[in-house]
Amino acid sequence: MKLVTTTQMRAIEKEADSKGTTYAQLMQNAGRSLAEIIHATGQENDLHTITAIVGTGNNGGDALVALTWLAQAGWQTHAYLVNRKSAGDQLITTYLEAGGEVESFASDTGFNVLRTFLEESDLLLDGLLGTGIKLPLRQEAAHVLQGTALILAELEIQPLIIAVDCPSGVDCDTGACAEETLPADLTVTMAAVKQGLLKMPAYEYIGALEVGEIGLPEKLDAWDALRMEVADAAMVSAVLPERTPASHKGTFGTALVIAGSASYTGAALLAGEAAYRIGAGLVTMAVPEPLHPILAGHLPEATWLLLTHEKGFISDKAIHHLLNNLGRTTAILIGPGIGDKHTTKLFIDHILPNLNLPLVIDADGLRHLAGIKNWHKKITQPAVLTPHPGEMSALTGLTVEEIQENREELASKFAQAWGHVVVLKGAFTVIANPDGYSTIIPVATPALARAGTGDVLAGTIVGLRAQGLPPYQAAVAGAYIHAQAGLHAAEILGTTASVLATDVLDSIPDILAELE
């Protein structure tokens, strides 16, 4: 799924129109796609009556086309027009010919007809306002949304709310919302995801998100110029390694996990098990020697490389032992729980130029990088870096506030400057490739706001790298699976407050099963 600004979307539609796919045809295509999604939802849930609030813009037009199609398919339909005149409107004429019912807000100032419509309806289609609105809302639009909300609050059974392109009152560039905005259960956004939908507070209003097709022609320059995508199940499923009956453990690579210290034993365990759960054939745990008796019984599938240490932290004296025991390693993770000791920094500084293997660098590993001059040049091939905003601050010298205000732009800027994939963690994790392309994970959940979940993510990514996925694809797939696992764990537990990193880890197999 592509991510667009409203300006970019207008340019795409304008170019499509200039190349023969007219605005009218785009609207017909969008309405038909919207109707098909609504119809499928209705069949799944035994719903067959719908009311649409129809504004003057393109979203109102999409809603009318959808209502016409649904009426022809046997649905009972109501169109509630706001500032949209019936006379001379071919979309309304066609809808009425299909057997639809129309009422105008201008004739229903007490909302009595709207109340009757909604009392009869299984679904409410929000087509009042479009993607180009400016806040605050005009008085009439605000009044309609407020009146609708009051009616809905009084209904014993509320209809499912589906928003056309965006919930009315959402600024589709900034994510700002009018206080009158109706929260949707599903938002069907047309052609591409509008960037404001993946910002707060708009994200809290969109419900589930689905993209409707509008029939864009091939080879549109404005479309091809888009460099940001939104991850979805189809994208991730397409890049996951094939697992054939003839496979053996060597088929799926060996992940070497350099992790852990006396202060952070669990980080190593979480990362190592995540690499296994995502499908790596073998995981070798390179940990300070005292950690072995603590961890070995918890991860019997692993092999172990015990490193020289200073008081439980990896020592620079472990360099040669590590380099002499890479064996069949196909990807390396450095960082979870290794701590902040100077001797560990020296270890990382000296091994980086000698590791001509796919790297994932996380957590304390990133903070050590920040103190190593020209670190990005010492890494011999494109690595995956997985900073949270605080670690990104250490690497860039920017404040956390500056980073959070410009997440997409800064992730992309530094990915290109460093020549490595940047996974900027947090709500709507951004994965930026050095070639300028980026992907956003469309998830923001407190289920992942817990110690250890970053170690699970790092292990997931290195496990995919070990299986041969390129760095960008491994990062996108790993971040998507990790986010979905967080949501799944919260659903199982019934609350986000109780989700532990181990719950996220345990949910990875369920997400993989859904993607197969």
ZADRENGU-313365 format. One line per field, with one value per residue (C-alpha): x, y, z; chain. Coordinates in Angstrom, 3 decimals, padded with zeros to 6 digits. Example, Ala and Ser with C-alpha at 12.3 -4.5 7.8 and 13.67 -1.06 7.14 Angstrom:
x: 012.300 / 013.670
y: -004.500 / -001.060
z: 007.800 / 007.140
chain: A / A
This chain:
x: 000.000 / 001.343 / 001.390 / 000.497 / -000.079 / -003.284 / -001.255 / 000.329 / -003.073 / -004.510 / -001.542 / -002.074 / -005.763 / -005.019 / -002.469 / -004.846 / -007.537 / -005.125 / -004.299 / -007.893 / -009.165 / -011.527 / -012.415 / -015.924 / -014.586 / -012.275 / -015.330 / -017.316 / -014.412 / -013.975 / -017.682 / -017.827 / -014.801 / -016.317 / -019.602 / -017.870 / -016.090 / -019.346 / -021.202 / -018.587 / -018.782 / -022.555 / -022.456 / -020.022 / -022.157 / -025.712 / -026.069 / -028.317 / -029.478 / -027.269 / -027.519 / -024.934 / -024.290 / -023.463 / -021.552 / -020.827 / -017.331 / -015.816 / -016.319 / -020.031 / -019.935 / -018.150 / -020.837 / -023.663 / -022.085 / -021.663 / -025.282 / -026.496 / -024.556 / -025.789 / -029.397 / -029.098 / -027.663 / -030.749 / -029.707 / -032.091 / -030.336 / -030.776 / -028.861 / -028.838 / -027.716 / -025.859 / -025.617 / -025.895 / -028.702 / -030.635 / -031.525 / -029.090 / -026.975 / -026.714 / -025.331 / -028.483 / -030.723 / -029.073 / -029.317 / -033.038 / -033.602 / -031.995 / -034.627 / -032.681 / -034.232 / -033.066 / -033.538 / -031.906 / -030.559 / -032.073 / -035.528 / -034.675 / -033.379 / -034.461 / -032.721 / -035.984 / -035.563 / -031.905 / -032.879 / -035.385 / -032.798 / -030.219 / -032.676 / -033.268 / -029.632 / -026.963 / -024.318 / -023.558 / -021.435 / -019.599 / -019.207 / -019.743 / -016.272 / -013.217 / -009.435 / -009.114 / -010.858 / -009.351 / -009.988 / -011.974 / -015.049 / -017.705 / -020.721 / -023.106 / -020.768 / -020.025 / -023.764 / -024.511 / -021.734 / -022.789 / -026.416 / -025.414 / -023.315 / -026.211 / -028.544 / -026.012 / -025.466 / -029.184 / -029.499 / -029.666 / -027.726 / -025.330 / -024.637 / -021.168 / -019.515 / -017.533 / -015.680 / -015.082 / -011.380 / -011.176 / -013.497 / -015.090 / -013.121 / -009.693 / -006.881 / -005.357 / -001.921 / -001.367 / -003.608 / -005.415 / -009.095 / -012.158 / -013.771 / -016.975 / -015.292 / -017.162 / -014.872 / -015.094 / -015.008 / -013.509 / -011.953 / -011.838 / -009.193 / -009.009 / -005.997 / -003.416 / -003.210 / -003.307 / -000.385 / -002.511 / -004.363 / -001.155 / -000.664 / -002.219 / -004.977 / -006.471 / -005.299 / -007.602 / -010.595 / -010.005 / -010.690 / -009.530 / -007.937 / -008.539 / -007.568 / -010.189 / -009.243 / -009.994 / -008.729 / -005.615 / -003.937 / -000.452 / 002.703 / 001.651 / 004.697 / 003.095 / 002.342 / 005.739 / 007.408 / 005.935 / 008.696 / 006.825 / 004.673 / 002.543 / 003.260 / 000.464 / 000.044 / 000.335 / 003.614 / 005.160 / 003.827 / 005.392 / 008.940 / 008.971 / 011.359 / 009.856 / 009.899 / 009.884 / 009.644 / 013.242 / 014.585 / 017.095 / 018.479 / 021.242 / 018.605 / 017.492 / 020.860 / 022.646 / 022.043 / 024.841 / 023.459 / 026.064 / 024.100 / 023.689 / 025.633 / 025.487 / 022.907 / 020.738 / 020.597 / 017.021 / 017.797 / 020.005 / 017.400 / 014.575 / 016.626 / 017.890 / 014.486 / 012.951 / 015.520 / 014.459 / 010.734 / 010.967 / 012.530 / 016.351 / 017.826 / 020.408 / 021.044 / 024.420 / 024.458 / 027.671 / 027.425 / 029.735 / 030.822 / 028.997 / 025.646 / 025.837 / 024.644 / 021.849 / 020.557 / 021.388 / 018.464 / 016.018 / 017.166 / 018.263 / 018.067 / 020.950 / 024.660 / 026.919 / 030.008 / 031.298 / 033.091 / 035.816 / 034.329 / 035.050 / 032.669 / 030.001 / 030.370 / 031.909 / 035.611 / 037.726 / 039.836 / 036.998 / 037.635 / 039.825 / 037.759 / 034.647 / 036.267 / 037.751 / 034.363 / 032.023 / 031.671 / 028.598 / 027.110 / 024.866 / 023.785 / 024.859 / 022.969 / 024.987 / 023.696 / 020.761 / 021.698 / 025.468 / 025.693 / 027.687 / 031.188 / 034.201 / 035.724 / 032.586 / 032.819 / 036.401 / 035.180 / 032.586 / 034.972 / 037.513 / 035.158 / 033.054 / 035.554 / 036.122 / 032.518 / 031.789 / 028.353 / 024.806 / 024.547 / 021.678 / 022.717 / 020.394 / 020.152 / 023.491 / 025.249 / 023.874 / 024.961 / 028.482 / 028.395 / 027.652 / 031.057 / 032.987 / 034.308 / 033.056 / 031.269 / 029.009 / 032.042 / 033.516 / 030.551 / 031.372 / 027.852 / 024.444 / 023.333 / 019.990 / 019.996 / 017.056 / 017.097 / 014.334 / 014.166 / 016.664 / 019.228 / 018.556 / 019.305 / 022.654 / 023.543 / 022.523 / 023.002 / 019.406 / 016.998 / 014.313 / 011.717 / 013.285 / 013.305 / 009.711 / 008.502 / 010.095 / 010.308 / 009.871 / 012.109 / 014.944 / 014.905 / 015.215 / 017.850 / 020.183 / 019.590 / 020.848 / 023.716 / 024.927 / 024.206 / 022.316 / 018.690 / 017.205 / 014.313 / 013.111 / 010.990 / 007.922 / 004.322 / 004.213 / 007.736 / 009.553 / 011.868 / 014.087 / 016.281 / 019.451 / 017.883 / 015.297 / 012.345 / 010.591 / 007.866 / 005.644 / 004.205 / 000.546 / 000.453 / 000.558 / -000.108 / 000.947 / 001.205 / 004.758 / 005.685 / 007.427 / 011.050 / 012.311 / 010.050 / 012.908 / 015.079 / 012.342 / 012.250 / 016.030 / 016.030 / 013.181 / 015.048 / 018.345 / 016.497 / 015.107 / 018.518 / 020.001 / 017.487 / 018.701 / 016.262 / 017.852 / 018.210 / 015.267 / 012.832 / 013.962 / 013.483 / 010.010 / 008.841 / 010.326 / 008.814 / 005.396 / 005.317 / 006.537 / 003.801 / 001.080 / 002.372 / 001.993 / -001.617 / -002.299 / -000.825 / -002.997 / -006.076 / -005.358 / -004.742 / -007.637 / -005.505 / -002.390 / -001.252 / -000.252 / 001.617 / 005.198 / 007.964 / 007.573 / 003.904 / 004.938 / 007.490 / 004.903 / 002.555 / 005.029 / 004.042 / 000.378 / 001.215 / 003.411 / 000.586 / -001.758 / 000.791 / 001.359
y: 000.000 / 003.412 / 006.327 / 009.748 / 013.355 / 014.965 / 017.002 / 013.864 / 012.176 / 015.129 / 015.035 / 011.311 / 011.785 / 014.768 / 012.790 / 009.845 / 012.168 / 013.653 / 010.146 / 009.134 / 007.786 / 010.627 / 011.901 / 010.555 / 007.093 / 007.182 / 007.964 / 005.105 / 002.740 / 003.985 / 003.659 / 000.166 / -000.905 / 000.661 / -001.130 / -004.478 / -004.060 / -003.068 / -005.952 / -008.458 / -007.032 / -007.336 / -010.942 / -011.850 / -010.202 / -010.515 / -006.768 / -005.434 / -001.878 / 001.183 / 004.949 / 007.241 / 010.831 / 012.388 / 015.628 / 017.750 / 016.467 / 013.401 / 011.275 / 012.022 / 010.999 / 007.747 / 007.093 / 007.617 / 005.254 / 002.670 / 003.088 / 002.615 / -000.621 / -001.861 / -000.993 / -002.994 / -005.859 / -005.912 / -003.699 / -001.233 / 002.108 / 005.684 / 008.765 / 011.736 / 014.738 / 017.643 / 020.707 / 018.436 / 019.424 / 016.659 / 018.668 / 018.030 / 015.561 / 012.480 / 010.387 / 011.039 / 010.411 / 007.063 / 006.174 / 006.971 / 004.870 / 001.962 / 002.274 / 004.263 / 006.668 / 010.267 / 012.881 / 016.303 / 017.824 / 021.120 / 019.561 / 017.709 / 020.352 / 018.339 / 015.177 / 013.223 / 011.521 / 010.819 / 009.228 / 006.979 / 006.015 / 005.137 / 003.179 / 000.967 / 000.683 / -001.921 / 000.343 / 004.065 / 005.273 / 008.501 / 010.358 / 013.866 / 015.395 / 014.525 / 014.628 / 018.334 / 019.777 / 022.470 / 022.735 / 023.940 / 022.563 / 024.824 / 025.192 / 023.111 / 020.117 / 020.232 / 020.382 / 017.319 / 015.281 / 016.329 / 015.483 / 012.094 / 011.330 / 012.167 / 009.852 / 007.028 / 007.381 / 006.837 / 003.725 / 000.375 / -001.248 / 001.056 / 000.583 / -000.269 / 002.949 / 002.903 / 006.032 / 006.884 / 007.727 / 009.188 / 009.893 / 013.312 / 015.914 / 014.319 / 016.375 / 013.787 / 015.406 / 016.248 / 013.723 / 016.483 / 015.805 / 017.902 / 017.146 / 016.288 / 013.466 / 010.154 / 007.210 / 004.639 / 000.878 / 000.678 / 003.277 / 002.489 / 004.844 / 005.232 / 004.108 / 004.843 / 005.489 / 009.178 / 010.007 / 011.703 / 008.454 / 007.056 / 009.942 / 010.723 / 011.429 / 010.430 / 006.831 / 006.462 / 007.308 / 005.160 / 001.671 / -001.034 / 000.263 / -001.036 / 000.372 / 000.665 / 000.494 / 003.430 / 001.965 / 004.056 / 003.455 / 001.987 / 004.079 / 007.242 / 009.371 / 010.825 / 007.329 / 005.899 / 008.809 / 007.734 / 006.408 / 005.484 / 002.413 / 000.980 / -002.614 / -005.137 / -008.892 / -009.421 / -007.497 / -009.485 / -012.854 / -012.359 / -012.029 / -014.746 / -017.638 / -020.685 / -023.775 / -026.907 / -030.518 / -031.085 / -028.325 / -028.963 / -026.730 / -025.477 / -024.254 / -021.623 / -020.310 / -019.684 / -016.585 / -015.555 / -013.501 / -011.407 / -010.323 / -010.217 / -009.172 / -009.646 / -006.851 / -008.005 / -011.783 / -011.842 / -009.712 / -012.422 / -015.105 / -013.122 / -012.284 / -015.823 / -017.439 / -014.873 / -015.793 / -019.412 / -018.651 / -016.728 / -019.737 / -019.649 / -023.147 / -022.677 / -020.012 / -019.604 / -017.534 / -015.540 / -014.399 / -013.598 / -016.911 / -016.536 / -016.302 / -019.820 / -021.775 / -019.244 / -019.345 / -022.758 / -024.579 / -022.007 / -022.354 / -025.965 / -025.627 / -023.131 / -023.688 / -021.512 / -019.399 / -018.285 / -014.971 / -013.585 / -011.086 / -008.438 / -008.769 / -010.264 / -007.871 / -008.780 / -007.944 / -006.729 / -009.842 / -011.876 / -010.493 / -013.260 / -016.036 / -014.685 / -014.139 / -017.636 / -019.231 / -017.734 / -021.131 / -021.252 / -018.026 / -016.320 / -013.275 / -011.598 / -009.621 / -007.338 / -005.435 / -006.648 / -006.304 / -006.023 / -002.987 / 000.218 / -000.837 / 000.604 / -002.824 / -003.874 / -000.771 / -001.713 / -005.202 / -003.783 / -001.222 / -003.900 / -006.584 / -004.385 / -004.221 / -007.977 / -009.114 / -009.424 / -010.814 / -009.414 / -007.436 / -006.294 / -003.804 / -003.017 / -001.438 / -000.991 / -001.891 / 001.304 / 003.427 / 002.061 / 002.903 / 006.504 / 006.702 / 005.134 / 007.513 / 006.782 / 003.692 / 003.509 / 003.176 / 000.323 / -001.940 / -003.848 / -004.342 / -002.727 / -003.448 / -003.113 / -000.610 / -000.729 / 002.419 / 003.705 / 007.533 / 007.752 / 005.630 / 007.571 / 010.715 / 009.282 / 008.361 / 011.684 / 014.306 / 015.446 / 015.653 / 013.043 / 015.760 / 016.688 / 013.041 / 012.405 / 015.492 / 014.313 / 010.537 / 009.606 / 012.348 / 011.793 / 008.003 / 008.304 / 011.044 / 009.073 / 005.753 / 007.408 / 009.186 / 006.065 / 003.530 / 001.252 / 000.342 / 002.289 / 000.849 / 003.796 / 002.121 / 003.480 / 004.146 / 003.650 / 002.220 / 003.567 / 001.368 / 003.450 / 002.052 / 003.774 / 004.044 / 006.519 / 004.139 / 003.743 / 001.624 / 002.420 / -000.240 / 000.789 / -000.099 / 001.993 / 000.032 / 000.198 / -003.602 / -003.113 / -000.460 / -002.990 / -003.900 / -006.723 / -006.255 / -004.563 / -007.631 / -009.764 / -007.469 / -007.586 / -011.376 / -011.595 / -009.480 / -011.353 / -014.650 / -013.445 / -012.147 / -015.535 / -017.130 / -014.939 / -012.039 / -008.749 / -006.163 / -003.950 / -006.818 / -008.525 / -005.319 / -004.658 / -008.251 / -008.492 / -005.211 / -006.081 / -009.558 / -008.153 / -005.491 / -007.967 / -010.312 / -007.488 / -006.930 / -010.666 / -011.012 / -008.150 / -009.744 / -013.059 / -011.450 / -009.043 / -006.007 / -004.237 / -003.578 / -007.185 / -007.982 / -009.106 / -009.528 / -013.284 / -012.951 / -011.163 / -013.897 / -016.619 / -014.935 / -014.983 / -018.518 / -017.498 / -014.510 / -016.627 / -019.132 / -016.343 / -015.199 / -018.621
z: 000.000 / -000.968 / 001.480 / 000.071 / 000.995 / -000.221 / -002.714 / -004.116 / -004.428 / -006.325 / -008.709 / -009.305 / -010.113 / -012.346 / -014.350 / -014.623 / -015.958 / -018.497 / -019.741 / -020.329 / -017.017 / -016.189 / -012.750 / -013.311 / -014.082 / -011.050 / -008.908 / -010.422 / -009.785 / -006.213 / -005.448 / -006.863 / -004.815 / -001.699 / -002.321 / -002.755 / 000.568 / 002.279 / 000.664 / 001.805 / 005.329 / 005.207 / 004.077 / 006.853 / 009.533 / 008.159 / 007.524 / 004.773 / 005.582 / 005.200 / 005.661 / 004.088 / 005.095 / 001.738 / 001.363 / -001.684 / -002.453 / -004.061 / -000.958 / -001.164 / -004.814 / -003.939 / -001.331 / -003.849 / -006.353 / -003.603 / -002.473 / -006.053 / -006.401 / -003.016 / -003.838 / -007.045 / -004.976 / -002.759 / 000.137 / 001.739 / 001.344 / 002.570 / 001.413 / 003.774 / 001.737 / 003.317 / 001.054 / -001.980 / -004.349 / -006.053 / -009.160 / -011.972 / -009.998 / -012.196 / -009.346 / -007.315 / -010.323 / -010.965 / -007.293 / -007.169 / -010.298 / -008.451 / -005.727 / -003.167 / -000.664 / -000.281 / 002.419 / 002.722 / 005.913 / 004.810 / 005.217 / 008.421 / 010.802 / 013.863 / 012.589 / 012.839 / 009.471 / 010.120 / 013.419 / 011.653 / 009.043 / 011.667 / 013.785 / 010.745 / 009.654 / 010.223 / 008.698 / 008.641 / 005.737 / 006.507 / 003.216 / 004.543 / 004.246 / 002.211 / 002.399 / 001.643 / 004.698 / 006.873 / 010.592 / 012.385 / 010.670 / 009.252 / 011.463 / 009.364 / 009.056 / 012.766 / 013.508 / 011.366 / 012.967 / 016.465 / 015.726 / 014.327 / 017.391 / 019.721 / 017.808 / 017.798 / 021.542 / 022.145 / 019.978 / 021.722 / 018.890 / 017.053 / 013.348 / 012.118 / 010.910 / 007.669 / 006.597 / 002.935 / 002.474 / 006.002 / 008.920 / 008.395 / 010.324 / 009.922 / 008.428 / 006.110 / 006.122 / 009.787 / 011.555 / 013.458 / 014.163 / 014.782 / 018.109 / 016.203 / 014.214 / 014.354 / 015.181 / 012.383 / 012.696 / 009.211 / 006.946 / 003.234 / 001.903 / -001.856 / -003.923 / -001.217 / 002.508 / 003.367 / 005.615 / 008.280 / 008.965 / 010.458 / 012.841 / 016.190 / 016.985 / 013.607 / 014.004 / 016.981 / 014.754 / 011.675 / 013.032 / 010.651 / 007.458 / 003.953 / 000.566 / -002.163 / -005.828 / -008.115 / -011.385 / -011.935 / -015.296 / -015.422 / -015.697 / -013.938 / -013.189 / -010.052 / -008.761 / -009.624 / -007.819 / -004.471 / -002.221 / 000.930 / 001.511 / 004.289 / 005.217 / 004.960 / 005.118 / 001.363 / 001.179 / 004.017 / 002.928 / -000.499 / 000.875 / 003.527 / 002.793 / 001.145 / 003.350 / 001.200 / 002.422 / 001.288 / 003.566 / 006.353 / 009.077 / 006.810 / 004.367 / 006.839 / 007.921 / 011.194 / 013.282 / 015.644 / 018.531 / 020.359 / 023.389 / 027.126 / 030.190 / 033.933 / 034.066 / 031.143 / 030.822 / 029.503 / 026.458 / 024.999 / 025.604 / 024.006 / 020.916 / 020.465 / 020.791 / 018.424 / 015.771 / 016.124 / 016.166 / 012.897 / 011.228 / 011.467 / 011.154 / 013.897 / 016.509 / 018.164 / 021.318 / 021.835 / 025.457 / 028.367 / 029.876 / 033.242 / 031.437 / 030.009 / 033.071 / 033.576 / 030.002 / 028.571 / 030.123 / 028.768 / 025.154 / 024.643 / 020.847 / 020.745 / 020.447 / 022.566 / 022.008 / 025.397 / 025.383 / 027.603 / 030.007 / 032.595 / 035.512 / 033.288 / 030.326 / 026.952 / 026.943 / 024.051 / 024.704 / 023.153 / 019.653 / 018.274 / 019.822 / 018.148 / 014.741 / 014.786 / 015.456 / 012.908 / 011.253 / 009.037 / 010.365 / 007.821 / 009.869 / 013.112 / 015.725 / 017.985 / 020.952 / 023.049 / 026.688 / 026.204 / 028.493 / 028.315 / 029.438 / 027.609 / 027.059 / 025.183 / 023.009 / 022.097 / 021.216 / 018.798 / 017.326 / 016.407 / 015.116 / 012.810 / 009.903 / 010.163 / 009.961 / 006.248 / 007.020 / 007.263 / 010.497 / 012.701 / 015.387 / 018.270 / 021.712 / 023.527 / 020.292 / 018.762 / 021.693 / 021.327 / 017.608 / 018.501 / 020.178 / 017.299 / 014.644 / 011.125 / 012.378 / 009.347 / 007.073 / 009.108 / 008.405 / 005.251 / 003.850 / 004.427 / 007.977 / 009.744 / 012.608 / 015.024 / 017.195 / 019.384 / 019.486 / 022.349 / 020.507 / 017.311 / 019.297 / 020.393 / 016.805 / 015.241 / 017.948 / 017.511 / 020.388 / 020.857 / 020.258 / 016.920 / 015.886 / 016.883 / 015.014 / 011.735 / 011.999 / 008.342 / 006.976 / 009.454 / 009.191 / 005.420 / 005.593 / 007.837 / 006.092 / 002.912 / 004.665 / 006.487 / 003.758 / 006.153 / 006.764 / 009.675 / 011.683 / 013.766 / 016.400 / 018.128 / 017.182 / 013.392 / 013.125 / 010.061 / 008.007 / 005.731 / 002.965 / 001.717 / -001.760 / -000.447 / -000.137 / 003.210 / 004.756 / 007.726 / 010.012 / 010.524 / 014.215 / 017.373 / 020.536 / 024.183 / 024.043 / 022.725 / 025.292 / 027.494 / 028.222 / 026.049 / 023.047 / 021.177 / 021.766 / 020.226 / 017.190 / 016.737 / 016.971 / 014.478 / 011.947 / 012.304 / 011.938 / 008.606 / 007.533 / 008.383 / 006.020 / 003.173 / 003.082 / 001.960 / 004.733 / 003.815 / 003.261 / 006.473 / 008.433 / 007.012 / 007.483 / 010.956 / 012.128 / 010.696 / 012.239 / 015.562 / 015.596 / 014.723 / 017.422 / 019.938 / 018.888 / 018.989 / 022.472 / 023.738 / 022.202 / 023.902 / 027.283 / 026.958 / 027.812 / 026.572 / 030.133 / 030.830 / 027.622 / 028.268 / 025.727 / 026.102 / 025.119 / 021.934 / 021.298 / 021.820 / 019.332 / 016.427 / 015.296 / 015.100 / 012.909 / 010.654 / 010.302 / 009.162 / 006.581 / 005.025
chain: A / A / A / A / A / A / A / A / A / A / A / A / A / A / A / A / A / A / A / A / A / A / A / A / A / A / A / A / A / A / A / A / A / A / A / A / A / A / A / A / A / A / A / A / A / A / A / A / A / A / A / A / A / A / A / A / A / A / A / A / A / A / A / A / A / A / A / A / A / A / A / A / A / A / A / A / A / A / A / A / A / A / A / A / A / A / A / A / A / A / A / A / A / A / A / A / A / A / A / A / A / A / A / A / A / A / A / A / A / A / A / A / A / A / A / A / A / A / A / A / A / A / A / A / A / A / A / A / A / A / A / A / A / A / A / A / A / A / A / A / A / A / A / A / A / A / A / A / A / A / A / A / A / A / A / A / A / A / A / A / A / A / A / A / A / A / A / A / A / A / A / A / A / A / A / A / A / A / A / A / A / A / A / A / A / A / A / A / A / A / A / A / A / A / A / A / A / A / A / A / A / A / A / A / A / A / A / A / A / A / A / A / A / A / A / A / A / A / A / A / A / A / A / A / A / A / A / A / A / A / A / A / A / A / A / A / A / A / A / A / A / A / A / A / A / A / A / A / A / A / A / A / A / A / A / A / A / A / A / A / A / A / A / A / A / A / A / A / A / A / A / A / A / A / A / A / A / A / A / A / A / A / A / A / A / A / A / A / A / A / A / A / A / A / A / A / A / A / A / A / A / A / A / A / A / A / A / A / A / A / A / A / A / A / A / A / A / A / A / A / A / A / A / A / A / A / A / A / A / A / A / A / A / A / A / A / A / A / A / A / A / A / A / A / A / A / A / A / A / A / A / A / A / A / A / A / A / A / A / A / A / A / A / A / A / A / A / A / A / A / A / A / A / A / A / A / A / A / A / A / A / A / A / A / A / A / A / A / A / A / A / A / A / A / A / A / A / A / A / A / A / A / A / A / A / A / A / A / A / A / A / A / A / A / A / A / A / A / A / A / A / A / A / A / A / A / A / A / A / A / A / A / A / A / A / A / A / A / A / A / A / A / A / A / A / A / A / A / A / A / A / A / A / A / A / A / A / A / A / A / A / A / A / A / A / A / A / A / A / A / A / A / A / A / A / A / A / A / A / A / A / A / A / A / A / A / A / A / A / A / A / A / A / A / A / A / A / A / A / A / A / A / A / A / A / A / A / A / A / A / A / A / A / A / A / A
